[in-house]
Amino acid sequence: MSYIAELIASNRSYRRFSADRRPTRDELFGMIDCARLGASAGNLQRLYFSAVYDEKDCASVFENIAFAAYLGSWRPDREEAPGAYVIIWSCSEPDANLAIDAGIAAQSILLCARDMGYGGCMFRSMKKNELVKALGKSGFVPVLVIALGTPAETVVLTDVKDGNIRYYRDENGVHYVPKRALEDIII
């Protein structure tokens, strides 16, 4: 397996983090710089980014995102909260091209984070108005929130069984993510 394939395979949606090592301002700016260099529909470059690493701002973001739809109301404990965030913003409600640009940017940020030894998770489920107010970003719309930190959980890829793609946790807290087989997606 190539380095890029290994990096992609290890880039899971981590939702529990260790406080041992948090991304620094400079590391977050490096991740954002990777996103800045990526593709953009029509090269319009309509995305804006915030690096959130201050404890007060991190707490505000933590309170305004939903963590895992398939796990019900589950949230990590405060001591397992992300150490930092990158928020992707727009000046208007996202259209299809902007949403694609945000996905490309988020993947670039997460791959850069994995290369630095961090993990993360993308969040689209958020309280937008509260985030804008808490972070003082009037005139901007949050498109995606990316939680970042040192993973404090094990995430295992497994095969889809009986068409069930729902991720789940076992009794030991190991997080399983079913993936369809390659031969099932090639047409």
Phi and psi in degrees as GROMACS dihedral restraints (atoms count N, CA, C in turn):
[ dihedral_restraints ]
;  ai    aj    ak    al  type     phi  dphi    fc
    3     4     5     6     1   -71.8    20    10
    4     5     6     7     1   163.6    20    10
    6     7     8     9     1   -58.1    20    10
    7     8     9    10     1   -43.6    20    10
    9    10    11    12     1   -63.5    20    10
   10    11    12    13     1   -43.0    20    10
   12    13    14    15     1   -62.3    20    10
   13    14    15    16     1   -41.8    20    10
   15    16    17    18     1   -63.8    20    10
   16    17    18    19     1   -41.5    20    10
   18    19    20    21     1   -62.8    20    10
   19    20    21    22     1   -44.8    20    10
   21    22    23    24     1   -63.9    20    10
   22    23    24    25     1   -44.3    20    10
   24    25    26    27     1   -63.7    20    10
   25    26    27    28     1   -31.5    20    10
   27    28    29    30     1   -86.5    20    10
   28    29    30    31     1    -6.7    20    10
   30    31    32    33     1   -85.4    20    10
   31    32    33    34     1    77.3    20    10
   33    34    35    36     1   -96.3    20    10
   34    35    36    37     1   173.7    20    10
   36    37    38    39     1   -87.4    20    10
   37    38    39    40     1    92.2    20    10
   39    40    41    42     1   -83.7    20    10
   40    41    42    43     1   133.5    20    10
   42    43    44    45     1  -122.4    20    10
   43    44    45    46     1    -4.3    20    10
   45    46    47    48     1  -126.5    20    10
   46    47    48    49     1   135.6    20    10
   48    49    50    51     1  -131.0    20    10
   49    50    51    52     1   155.4    20    10
   51    52    53    54     1   -94.7    20    10
   52    53    54    55     1   143.8    20    10
   54    55    56    57     1   -83.6    20    10
   55    56    57    58     1     0.0    20    10
   57    58    59    60     1   -59.8    20    10
   58    59    60    61     1   -40.1    20    10
   60    61    62    63     1  -144.0    20    10
   61    62    63    64     1   119.6    20    10
   63    64    65    66     1  -111.7    20    10
   64    65    66    67     1   145.9    20    10
   66    67    68    69     1   -59.9    20    10
   67    68    69    70     1   137.2    20    10
   69    70    71    72     1   -87.6    20    10
   70    71    72    73     1   168.1    20    10
   72    73    74    75     1   -55.2    20    10
   73    74    75    76     1   -47.4    20    10
   75    76    77    78     1   -64.3    20    10
   76    77    78    79     1   -38.8    20    10
   78    79    80    81     1   -65.5    20    10
   79    80    81    82     1   -42.0    20    10
   81    82    83    84     1   -62.6    20    10
   82    83    84    85     1   -42.7    20    10
   84    85    86    87     1   -63.8    20    10
   85    86    87    88     1   -35.9    20    10
   87    88    89    90     1   -63.0    20    10
   88    89    90    91     1   -40.5    20    10
   90    91    92    93     1   -64.6    20    10
   91    92    93    94     1   -43.7    20    10
   93    94    95    96     1   -63.3    20    10
   94    95    96    97     1   -37.4    20    10
   96    97    98    99     1   -63.3    20    10
   97    98    99   100     1   -37.1    20    10
   99   100   101   102     1   -60.8    20    10
  100   101   102   103     1   -43.0    20    10
  102   103   104   105     1   -64.6    20    10
  103   104   105   106     1   -39.4    20    10
  105   106   107   108     1   -59.0    20    10
  106   107   108   109     1   -33.2    20    10
  108   109   110   111     1   -81.4    20    10
  109   110   111   112     1   -10.3    20    10
  111   112   113   114     1   -76.9    20    10
  112   113   114   115     1   179.9    20    10
  114   115   116   117     1   -67.6    20    10
  115   116   117   118     1   152.9    20    10
  117   118   119   120     1  -147.3    20    10
  118   119   120   121     1   130.4    20    10
  120   121   122   123     1   -55.0    20    10
  121   122   123   124     1   124.4    20    10
  123   124   125   126     1    63.4    20    10
  124   125   126   127     1    11.7    20    10
  126   127   128   129     1    53.5    20    10
  127   128   129   130     1    32.5    20    10
  129   130   131   132     1   -74.0    20    10
  130   131   132   133     1   -25.4    20    10
  132   133   134   135     1    50.7    20    10
  133   134   135   136     1    57.3    20    10
  135   136   137   138     1   -91.8    20    10
  136   137   138   139     1     5.9    20    10
  138   139   140   141     1   -93.5    20    10
  139   140   141   142     1   150.0    20    10
  141   142   143   144     1  -128.1    20    10
  142   143   144   145     1   157.4    20    10
  144   145   146   147     1  -134.8    20    10
  145   146   147   148     1   146.1    20    10
  147   148   149   150     1  -123.0    20    10
  148   149   150   151     1   133.6    20    10
  150   151   152   153     1   -96.3    20    10
  151   152   153   154     1   117.1    20    10
  153   154   155   156     1  -111.4    20    10
  154   155   156   157     1   112.9    20    10
  156   157   158   159     1  -135.9    20    10
  157   158   159   160     1   -13.3    20    10
  159   160   161   162     1   -68.3    20    10
  160   161   162   163     1   135.9    20    10
  162   163   164   165     1   -57.7    20    10
  163   164   165   166     1   -40.9    20    10
  165   166   167   168     1   -64.5    20    10
  166   167   168   169     1   -46.7    20    10
  168   169   170   171     1   -66.2    20    10
  169   170   171   172     1   -38.4    20    10
  171   172   173   174     1   -60.7    20    10
  172   173   174   175     1   -41.7    20    10
  174   175   176   177     1   -62.3    20    10
  175   176   177   178     1   -39.2    20    10
  177   178   179   180     1   -64.0    20    10
  178   179   180   181     1   -43.3    20    10
  180   181   182   183     1   -64.7    20    10
  181   182   183   184     1   -46.8    20    10
  183   184   185   186     1   -52.5    20    10
  184   185   186   187     1   -41.5    20    10
  186   187   188   189     1   -73.4    20    10
  187   188   189   190     1   -14.7    20    10
  189   190   191   192     1  -114.9    20    10
  190   191   192   193     1    19.2    20    10
  192   193   194   195     1  -126.9    20    10
  193   194   195   196     1   151.3    20    10
  195   196   197   198     1  -100.9    20    10
  196   197   198   199     1   134.2    20    10
  198   199   200   201     1   -89.3    20    10
  199   200   201   202     1   -39.0    20    10
  201   202   203   204     1  -162.1    20    10
  202   203   204   205     1    99.8    20    10
  204   205   206   207     1   -55.5    20    10
  205   206   207   208     1   -44.0    20    10
  207   208   209   210     1   -73.0    20    10
  208   209   210   211     1   -12.9    20    10
  210   211   212   213     1  -101.8    20    10
  211   212   213   214     1    16.0    20    10
  213   214   215   216     1    69.7    20    10
  214   215   216   217     1  -132.6    20    10
  216   217   218   219     1   -88.2    20    10
  217   218   219   220     1    11.0    20    10
  219   220   221   222     1   -57.9    20    10
  220   221   222   223     1   138.6    20    10
  222   223   224   225     1  -139.3    20    10
  223   224   225   226     1   149.3    20    10
  225   226   227   228     1   -67.0    20    10
  226   227   228   229     1   154.7    20    10
  228   229   230   231     1   -66.1    20    10
  229   230   231   232     1   158.3    20    10
  231   232   233   234     1   -52.6    20    10
  232   233   234   235     1   -39.9    20    10
  234   235   236   237     1   -72.5    20    10
  235   236   237   238     1   -10.4    20    10
  237   238   239   240     1  -107.1    20    10
  238   239   240   241     1    12.0    20    10
  240   241   242   243     1   -68.0    20    10
  241   242   243   244     1   154.9    20    10
  243   244   245   246     1   -56.4    20    10
  244   245   246   247     1   148.8    20    10
  246   247   248   249     1   -83.9    20    10
  247   248   249   250     1   -18.6    20    10
  249   250   251   252     1  -164.6    20    10
  250   251   252   253     1   170.2    20    10
  252   253   254   255     1  -142.3    20    10
  253   254   255   256     1   152.2    20    10
  255   256   257   258     1  -117.8    20    10
  256   257   258   259     1   127.8    20    10
  258   259   260   261     1  -109.2    20    10
  259   260   261   262     1   131.7    20    10
  261   262   263   264     1   -99.2    20    10
  262   263   264   265     1   127.8    20    10
  264   265   266   267     1  -120.5    20    10
  265   266   267   268     1   161.2    20    10
  267   268   269   270     1  -135.2    20    10
  268   269   270   271     1   164.1    20    10
  270   271   272   273     1   -87.6    20    10
  271   272   273   274     1    -4.9    20    10
  273   274   275   276     1  -149.3    20    10
  274   275   276   277     1   169.2    20    10
  276   277   278   279     1   -59.5    20    10
  277   278   279   280     1   137.8    20    10
  279   280   281   282     1   -62.9    20    10
  280   281   282   283     1   139.5    20    10
  282   283   284   285     1  -103.7    20    10
  283   284   285   286     1  -177.4    20    10
  285   286   287   288     1   -59.5    20    10
  286   287   288   289     1   -44.9    20    10
  288   289   290   291     1   -65.7    20    10
  289   290   291   292     1   -40.6    20    10
  291   292   293   294     1   -66.5    20    10
  292   293   294   295     1   -38.6    20    10
  294   295   296   297     1   -63.0    20    10
  295   296   297   298     1   -39.8    20    10
  297   298   299   300     1   -65.6    20    10
  298   299   300   301     1   -43.8    20    10
  300   301   302   303     1   -58.5    20    10
  301   302   303   304     1   -41.7    20    10
  303   304   305   306     1   -64.8    20    10
  304   305   306   307     1   -38.6    20    10
  306   307   308   309     1   -63.7    20    10
  307   308   309   310     1   -42.7    20    10
  309   310   311   312     1   -63.3    20    10
  310   311   312   313     1   -45.3    20    10
  312   313   314   315     1   -63.2    20    10
  313   314   315   316     1   -43.8    20    10
  315   316   317   318     1   -63.5    20    10
  316   317   318   319     1   -43.7    20    10
  318   319   320   321     1   -62.4    20    10
  319   320   321   322     1   -40.1    20    10
  321   322   323   324     1   -61.8    20    10
  322   323   324   325     1   -43.8    20    10
  324   325   326   327     1   -62.9    20    10
  325   326   327   328     1   -45.3    20    10
  327   328   329   330     1   -67.3    20    10
  328   329   330   331     1   -38.0    20    10
  330   331   332   333     1   -67.8    20    10
  331   332   333   334     1   -39.2    20    10
  333   334   335   336     1   -63.0    20    10
  334   335   336   337     1   -42.4    20    10
  336   337   338   339     1   -61.6    20    10
  337   338   339   340     1   -44.2    20    10
  339   340   341   342     1   -61.0    20    10
  340   341   342   343     1   -40.4    20    10
  342   343   344   345     1   -62.3    20    10
  343   344   345   346     1   -28.5    20    10
  345   346   347   348     1   -87.2    20    10
  346   347   348   349     1    -1.6    20    10
  348   349   350   351     1    94.2    20    10
  349   350   351   352     1     8.4    20    10
  351   352   353   354     1  -101.2    20    10
  352   353   354   355     1   171.5    20    10
  354   355   356   357     1  -133.9    20    10
  355   356   357   358     1   171.7    20    10
  357   358   359   360     1  -164.0    20    10
  358   359   360   361     1  -175.8    20    10
  360   361   362   363     1  -155.1    20    10
  361   362   363   364     1   137.5    20    10
  363   364   365   366     1   -87.9    20    10
  364   365   366   367     1   140.5    20    10
  366   367   368   369     1  -128.7    20    10
  367   368   369   370     1   125.6    20    10
  369   370   371   372     1  -108.5    20    10
  370   371   372   373     1   -18.3    20    10
  372   373   374   375     1   -87.3    20    10
  373   374   375   376     1   107.2    20    10
  375   376   377   378     1  -153.9    20    10
  376   377   378   379     1   163.5    20    10
  378   379   380   381     1   -91.7    20    10
  379   380   381   382     1    92.3    20    10
  381   382   383   384     1   -58.8    20    10
  382   383   384   385     1   -50.7    20    10
  384   385   386   387     1   -60.7    20    10
  385   386   387   388     1   -39.8    20    10
  387   388   389   390     1   -66.3    20    10
  388   389   390   391     1   -39.0    20    10
  390   391   392   393     1   -64.1    20    10
  391   392   393   394     1   -45.6    20    10
  393   394   395   396     1   -57.3    20    10
  394   395   396   397     1   -47.7    20    10
  396   397   398   399     1   -65.4    20    10
  397   398   399   400     1   -48.2    20    10
  399   400   401   402     1   -61.9    20    10
  400   401   402   403     1   -34.8    20    10
  402   403   404   405     1  -101.0    20    10
  403   404   405   406     1     1.4    20    10
  405   406   407   408     1    64.5    20    10
  406   407   408   409     1    45.4    20    10
  408   409   410   411     1  -114.3    20    10
  409   410   411   412     1    44.5    20    10
  411   412   413   414     1   -54.5    20    10
  412   413   414   415     1   137.2    20    10
  414   415   416   417     1    92.8    20    10
  415   416   417   418     1    -4.0    20    10
  417   418   419   420     1  -120.0    20    10
  418   419   420   421     1   154.2    20    10
  420   421   422   423     1  -118.4    20    10
  421   422   423   424     1   125.2    20    10
  423   424   425   426     1   -70.9    20    10
  424   425   426   427     1   130.2    20    10
  426   427   428   429     1   -99.7    20    10
  427   428   429   430     1   -49.1    20    10
  429   430   431   432     1  -143.7    20    10
  430   431   432   433     1   146.0    20    10
  432   433   434   435     1  -112.5    20    10
  433   434   435   436     1   131.8    20    10
  435   436   437   438     1  -114.7    20    10
  436   437   438   439     1   113.2    20    10
  438   439   440   441     1   -82.6    20    10
  439   440   441   442     1   138.9    20    10
  441   442   443   444     1  -137.2    20    10
  442   443   444   445     1   150.4    20    10
  444   445   446   447     1   167.0    20    10
  445   446   447   448     1  -170.4    20    10
  447   448   449   450     1   -86.4    20    10
  448   449   450   451     1   116.9    20    10
  450   451   452   453     1   -57.6    20    10
  451   452   453   454     1   137.7    20    10
  453   454   455   456     1  -123.1    20    10
  454   455   456   457     1    35.7    20    10
  456   457   458   459     1  -153.0    20    10
  457   458   459   460     1   160.4    20    10
  459   460   461   462     1  -101.3    20    10
  460   461   462   463     1   128.8    20    10
  462   463   464   465     1  -118.4    20    10
  463   464   465   466     1   127.0    20    10
  465   466   467   468     1  -120.6    20    10
  466   467   468   469     1   129.8    20    10
  468   469   470   471     1   -80.6    20    10
  469   470   471   472     1   137.6    20    10
  471   472   473   474     1  -137.8    20    10
  472   473   474   475     1   166.0    20    10
  474   475   476   477     1   -78.8    20    10
  475   476   477   478     1   144.7    20    10
  477   478   479   480     1   -65.4    20    10
  478   479   480   481     1   134.4    20    10
  480   481   482   483     1  -120.4    20    10
  481   482   483   484     1   129.5    20    10
  483   484   485   486     1    55.3    20    10
  484   485   486   487     1    32.5    20    10
  486   487   488   489     1    76.5    20    10
  487   488   489   490     1     4.1    20    10
  489   490   491   492     1   -85.2    20    10
  490   491   492   493     1   112.6    20    10
  492   493   494   495     1  -101.8    20    10
  493   494   495   496     1     4.2    20    10
  495   496   497   498     1   -69.9    20    10
  496   497   498   499     1   128.4    20    10
  498   499   500   501     1   -73.8    20    10
  499   500   501   502     1   158.9    20    10
  501   502   503   504     1  -157.1    20    10
  502   503   504   505     1   167.8    20    10
  504   505   506   507     1  -118.7    20    10
  505   506   507   508     1   143.3    20    10
  507   508   509   510     1   -88.9    20    10
  508   509   510   511     1  -177.0    20    10
  510   511   512   513     1   -64.5    20    10
  511   512   513   514     1   -17.2    20    10
  513   514   515   516     1   -96.8    20    10
  514   515   516   517     1     4.3    20    10
  516   517   518   519     1    83.0    20    10
  517   518   519   520     1     7.6    20    10
  519   520   521   522     1   -72.9    20    10
  520   521   522   523     1   131.4    20    10
  522   523   524   525     1   -95.6    20    10
  523   524   525   526     1   122.0    20    10
  525   526   527   528     1  -108.8    20    10
  526   527   528   529     1   135.7    20    10
  528   529   530   531     1  -124.1    20    10
  529   530   531   532     1   104.5    20    10
  531   532   533   534     1   -68.6    20    10
  532   533   534   535     1   136.8    20    10
  534   535   536   537     1  -126.3    20    10
  535   536   537   538     1   139.0    20    10
  537   538   539   540     1   -67.4    20    10
  538   539   540   541     1   149.9    20    10
  540   541   542   543     1   -72.2    20    10
  541   542   543   544     1   149.1    20    10
  543   544   545   546     1   -53.9    20    10
  544   545   546   547     1   -44.5    20    10
  546   547   548   549     1   -66.5    20    10
  547   548   549   550     1   -17.6    20    10
  549   550   551   552     1   -84.3    20    10
  550   551   552   553     1   -13.9    20    10
  552   553   554   555     1  -112.6    20    10
  553   554   555   556     1    -8.9    20    10
  555   556   557   558     1   -84.3    20    10
  556   557   558   559     1   124.1    20    10
